[in-house]
Structure formats: C-alpha cells, structure tokens
Amino acid sequence: MNSFSTIVSEATSTQWNDWRWQLKNAARSVEDLKTWGFVDRLASQDLLTPQALFNQKLTERYKTLITPYYLSLIDQNDPLCPIKKQAIPHLDELLETQGELTDPIGDQAHSPHPMLVHRYPDRALLFPTFECPMYCRYCFRKETLNESKIKLHQDLPKALSYIRSQEQLEEIILSGGDPLMLSTAKLTKLFIGLKQAGVSRLRMHSRMLVTLPQRITSDLLQLFNEYQEDLNLKLITHFNHPQELSPETKKATKALLSTGLRIFNQSVLLKDVNNTPQILAQLSKGLDQLGITPYYLHHTDLTRGTQHFRCSIDEGIRIYQALRGQISGYLIPRYVIEIPRGGGKVEVTSHAVRKGKQEGEWILTSPLDFKDYDYKDLAHKS
C-alpha cells in the first residue's frame, strides 16, 4: 500500500469526490495506519503500540475503517487532535471497567426482529445495515457491528410486516451501522417499502456528512427530493467537534438542504474531544451557520472499552450549565443520557435524573414505565 500522502496527492478530483473510491481506499487495519504513518507518530507519543494491538487482538474485537477524507482532517502535528482520538484504535479499548455492558442501551430487550428495535410506542429503529463509513472508537454498538451482515432482500419483508401490524407505529428511524452505506437503488426500494407499510415519518441517522460527505450524490439528492413529502424525511447527523465542519461537508449540507430536508445534529460528550463549553459553543454556532439544528448532546454510554472517553455526570452538568451561559437558547442541544438495558432516554438536568445516596450513584426515572433505575457513574471521582 502506498503512503497516505501519495494516495492523497495522486488521487484525481473525480476519485477524491467518489464515495466508493473513498471506501475502497479506506484504512481497514492498524497495519494500514502504520503504513500510512499514523500509528508511528502515535506510538512515539505512547498512545498506540502496533505490536501490542495485534497481540491483544484489538482489531479482531472491534473493526477499523477510516476513509482517506476523514484521515485528511487529522492534524498529525497535534498529539491531542480530536479527529485522531475518534478514529484511531487505542489500547485503552481493551480495558474493561466493571459496570460496562455489551448492549448498553438495551436494544436486544426491545427487538421483535433482527432489523428492528421497538422501544417507544410510536417509533422504532430499523437497521438496514451494520456497515459504516467509519467505525468510531466510542460507538455504543461497537460489538453489534461485528455481527453477521443483514440480508436486506431476505430480512426486510418480515420487518415491514411487523411495522404494518403496529397501529401506533408512525415513525421509523433508520440506524445501524449507517443506512446511507446502502446504494441509492437499495435505499429507493427501502423507501418504497416503508411508504407502503404506512410510515408517515422517516428519520435517518447517518455520519456521512462527517466522515464521507462525498456520499451526498445527485442520485441520492433526487431520492430525498422525491420522498420528502410522502415520508417527511429528516436527517440526524453526528458532528462532535468544529474541526469536522470542512468545506466538503458545507457543500454537501447545502445540497441536502436544497431538497427540503431538515437536518439535526447529535453529539456525544467525549473526554479530550469536546468536553469544554467553548468547543461545544463553537460547534453549535458552526452547525447553525450551515443550517443544521443542534439536537442532542449524549452522555457517553456504558459501552465496553470506552472508559477513556467518559466524563462524569457532574462534569457534564457543569459543562452544560456553562454552555447555556455562552450561546443563545436555540443553539443549545438537549443533554441526555440513556438508561442502561433499555429504560429510554432522559434529560440529565431534569427531575428524571437525581443523585443517589452514595457519591457517584444516580437515580434515573424511565419515560417508558416511570420506574426508578439505579445508575453508577463509572467516571465519578471521589
């Protein structure tokens, strides 16, 4: 494999702007990253040791995929680059903290079908794929992504049958994986099936604008434009840091908005990535300039191997309160936490989140059954 600088310099404009070329030339292993020079720089700063990674089988436990585009956003002269931390495998992912979970938000407990999670009465998640344009190191579905591929033509009919059988079900949320990893032809068939199943709102959760904006092609825009009215389409994107707001992203966002699509953003509060009110304020302002609405700020889930990304709830509240004093109210996302094992989502600063009797212990009230659930803050420092 050529060096990363060679790949970038030799790529034609047509190739660089082709999302399939980006995926074909993506780094898919630590060995690729080593060849391209990313691992060596990190290793010299004691952040990543290639041989140790192989010995401890990190890449076997969690997938690696980073497009040349997203790698180009990394500042290789900055050892604390927030893009690098989200993308590059880290030895700390092999460390497991007591209390972490393989299924942190309880998808399996609410899954009537392998492609579906039906947690709330009026809306359900649909997974058309577990593939992603980048495997984020903090992802709460890190282990699900290693499961066998979904056979869309085989599994979708039963999923659609379930959707039709649920009278209260109005909204489908395409998640995964990243639904925009599907070809536009497959997405078209999916949209047709959902429309025929009586879906009145369709929400797409995708990080393509962040990690692979080249995916926003003319045929995809045509599809969104065609089904905007019938399915009331919305896109939920996932920017975590203002450094991700590149010229390519801005161009793709403008094109999406021209179809009438509404775009919202959800971020994850990540230690050493965006855990300051200044960075979050800059991100919200940048998103607003693009026409993207700040929607959620997620407290990091209790996913295995993500302790190095985790802030305490107390710290998150302090950051969030400081953020409210820096920017206008319409720029402030809702700070939320998922109740482990499927209890649903609650706002951290609401009455649904209360301190427990012991330091680091919290009580979360589920919006689903209104029961109280104990929550141990794994990042709390006494």
N, C-alpha and C positions, 0 to 999 in steps of 0.2 A: 504493500500500500504506500502511496506517495505521502509526503509530508503534508500537513494541513495547509500550510502557506502555498504549497504547489497546487493543491486541489482548488483553493480559492482563486489563485491567480490565473489558473488555466481554464477555469470554468467560463464559458461564454455567458453573456447576459441571458440568453434563452435557457441555458441549462440552469443557471442560478435561480431563475424565476419559475422553474418547473418543479412542482412539489414532489413528483415522482423521482426526479433526479436527486432531490434533497434526501429522500428516504433511501434511495439506492446507495448513496454515498455517505450515509449516516454512520457514526461510530456505534458499534454494537457490542463492544467488549472493552475491558480495561487494556487489552493488548493494542487495540486500535488507538486508544487515547495515549498510550505510551509511545506508539509510532508517531503520532501527531505532535508529541511534545508536551501534552497537558499533564500527564502523570509525572514526568521527570521534574517539572517545575514544582509540582505539589509535593513530591517525595522529598525534595531538598528542604522543604519547609515542614517536614514531619507531619504532613496531612494525609499522605497516602503512600503506602509501600506496595508496589505491584506484586512482589512475590508473596507477601503476606495475604494479599487479597486472593490470590489463586489458592494458596494453601488452605485458607479458611472458607473457600468456596463462596465468596460473596456474590460473584456473578451467577452462580448456579441458584442461589436463593432468590436473588432479585435481578430482574432484567436490566440491561443497559441499552439505551438508544438515545442518541443526541444528533440532531441534524447539523450539517455544516453551518446553516444560518444561525441557529441558536449558539453554537460554539463561537461564532464570529462576534457575538455580543460580549464574550468573556474578556475582561481586562487582564491579560496574563502578567501584567506588572503589579497587579493588586492581589496580594495573598488572601485578602478578605473579600474578594469580588463576590457580590450576592448572586450573580448568574452562575458562577462556578459552583457555589455551595448547593444550589438547587439541582444541578445537573450531574456533577461528577461523583462517582461512587466513593464512599468513605468507610473506613474501617469501623467507625462507630455504629454502622448499621448492623454489625454482627453482635453488638452488645444488647442484651435483652434485660429490661427492667421489670421487676415484679409488679404486676398490675397491667402490663401491656397486653393487647389482645390481637389475635389473628383476624377477627372480624369486629373492629372497634365500634362501628355504629349499628351493628345487628342486622345487616342485610339478610342473612340467612333465615332469621326468625320471621321475616315478613315476605318470604319468597314463595309465591304459589307456583312458579315456573322458573326454570333456569335463566330465562331472559328478563324476569320481572322482579321488582320489589314493590310491594303494595303496603306502605306504612300508614299513609293518610287516606281517608275515605275518598276524597275527590281527585287524587292524583297518584300516579305511580311512575316508578323508574322503569325504563326499558333499555336493556343492554344489547344493541345490535352487533357489538364487537368489544373485545377486550384489548385490541391493539391501540397503540398511542403513537403520536409523533415524537414524544419524548417520555421516558419513564422518570418522573420526578422522584427525587430521593426521599421525600416526606409523604408520598401518596398513601392515603388511608386504605387503598385497595392494592397495595404492593403485592400481596400474596395471591389475590384473586387473579391478577394479571398473568400469573404463571399457569393458570388452569388451561384446559384444552380450548381450542378455538370454537366459537359459536358457529354453527352451520345455519346461516340465516334462512336459506330456502327450506330447510328442514324444520327448524325450530319456530320460525315466525308464525305460521298458521295457527299453532296452538296458543301462542301468546296473544294473537289477535282475537281468537275465540274467547279467551278469558276476559279481555278488555270489553268485548261486546256484552259479556254476561254480567258486568258490574254496572248497574244503573247509575250509581253515584259517581262513577269514574268519568271525569271530564277532561283532565289534563294528563298528557304523557310527557315525561322528561327523558329525553334521550341522553344516556350517560354511558359509562363504560369503564375503561377504555375511552376512546374518543370517537363519537359517531361519525365525524367528518373524515375518518380514515376510510370509510366506505367510498366506493366510486360514486359518481353522481348518478349513474344508472341504477345502482342498488338503492341509493337514497330515494330516488324517484319512486321505485316500487314500494319502498317502505312508507313514503308519504301517502301514496295511493291506498295502501292497506289501512293505514291509520285513519284516513278520511272516511273510508268505507265502514270502519269499525265505530264511527260516531264520535271520534275525538274532536273536541272543539278548541282545544288549546294545545300547542306543541312547543315545548321548551327544549332547546339543545344546549347541553353543557359541553363546551369544547375549549381546548387550549391552543387551537390552531393559530389564532391571531397572535399569540405569544411566541410559540415555538416554530410555527411553519405558516406564516401569512401567505406564502405562495399558493396555498390550497384554495384561496378565495379566487376561483377562476370564473370565466364568463359563463360557463355552463352551470356552475353552482349558483351564481347570482340569478340566472334565469329561472332556476328551480325555485329559489326563495321567492322571487317576484311572482311566480305563478301560483304558489300555495300560500302566500302571505295572508290573503283574505280568508280562505277556507279553513286554515289551521291556526290562524292568529299566532304566527311564528314569533319566537323570541330567542335570542342567543345569550347565554350566560358564559362569559369568558373568564379568564383566571390570571390576571396580572398580579404579581406580588411586589414588584419593585419598579420605580420610574425608569430604570435603565432598560427595561423591556419595551418601552414605548419608542420603537425605532421608526425610521422613515418608511420601511416596508409595511410595518403594522399600521401606520397612519393612512397609507394609501389603501390598504385592504379594508380598514374600518370605514373609510369614506365610501368605498364601493358598496359595502354591505348596507350602510345606512340609506343609500340611494334606492334600495329595494323596498323601503318602508319598514325594514326590520328594526326592532328595538333591541338594544344591547345593554346588558347589565354586567357588572364585574363582581366576582367574589375573590377575596384574598384569604390567605392563611397567615396567621401571626407566627412568624418564624424567627427564632433566635439568630442573631447575627446576619439577618437578611433584611428585615423591615420592622424590627421591634423598637422603633422610636416614633414619637408623634410627628417629628419633622419629615421622616421618609414617607409615612402614611399620608401626611398632608400633601406632600409633593405628588404622590401617586394619585390621590383623589383629584387634585387640580389638573393634572395631566390627562386623566381619563375624561374629565368634564370637557376639556378643550377638544377632545376627539369626538364628543357626543355619546360617551359611554357613562352610564349611571352607576356610581358606587352602590353596591347592594349588600353584600355580606363581608364581614371580617370574621373568619372562623378561628376559634381557639383550636390549637393543634390536637388532633385525635390521639387516642391511646394506642397507636399503631406500633407493632413490634419494630425495634431498631430505629426509633425516631426521637430518642431522648435528647440528643444533641440539638434538635430543632425546637425543643419545648420551652415555653415561658410559663411561669406560674400564673394562676388566675389573678392573684393580687397584682402582679406586674402588668398583666394585660389590662386590668381595670385602670391602673394608674396611667398607662399609655393612652387608653381610650378617653379618659377624662381630660387629659392634656390635649388630645386631638380636638375635642369638642371646643376647646378654647382658642383654637388656631384657625379654623375654617368654618364656612357657612354651613348651616344645618343640612341643606340639601346635598352637600358633598360628603356627609358622614355616613359610612356604611353601618349596618346593624351588627354589633359584636355578639356572636352567637357561639354556643357550644352544643355538641351532640351528646345526648345522654347515652352512655355505653349500652350495648346489647339491644339497641332498638327503641329506646324511650322517646326519641324525637329530638327536635331542635328547640332550644330556649335562648332568650337573650340574657347575656351574662349580667347586665346591670338591672335586670328586672327582679320582681319578687320571687320568680321561679328559681333563682339561684341565691342560696343563703349559706352562710358559714355554719359548719358543724360544731360539735363540742370541742374537738381537738384541732390543733393547728394543722393546716393542710387538708382538713376534711370539709367537704361541702355537701349540701343537700340540694338536689335538683328535682323540681316538680315537672312531671311529664305532661305535655299538652294532649297526649293521647288517652291516658287513663287517669290523669290527675293524681297519681300516686307519687310519693317521695322516694327518691333513689339516692343512696349514698355514693359519693364520688370522692376518690382520693386523688389529690393533686400531686402527680409524680414529680413536678418541678418545684414544689414548695421547699423553701429552705428555712429551717427553724433557727 
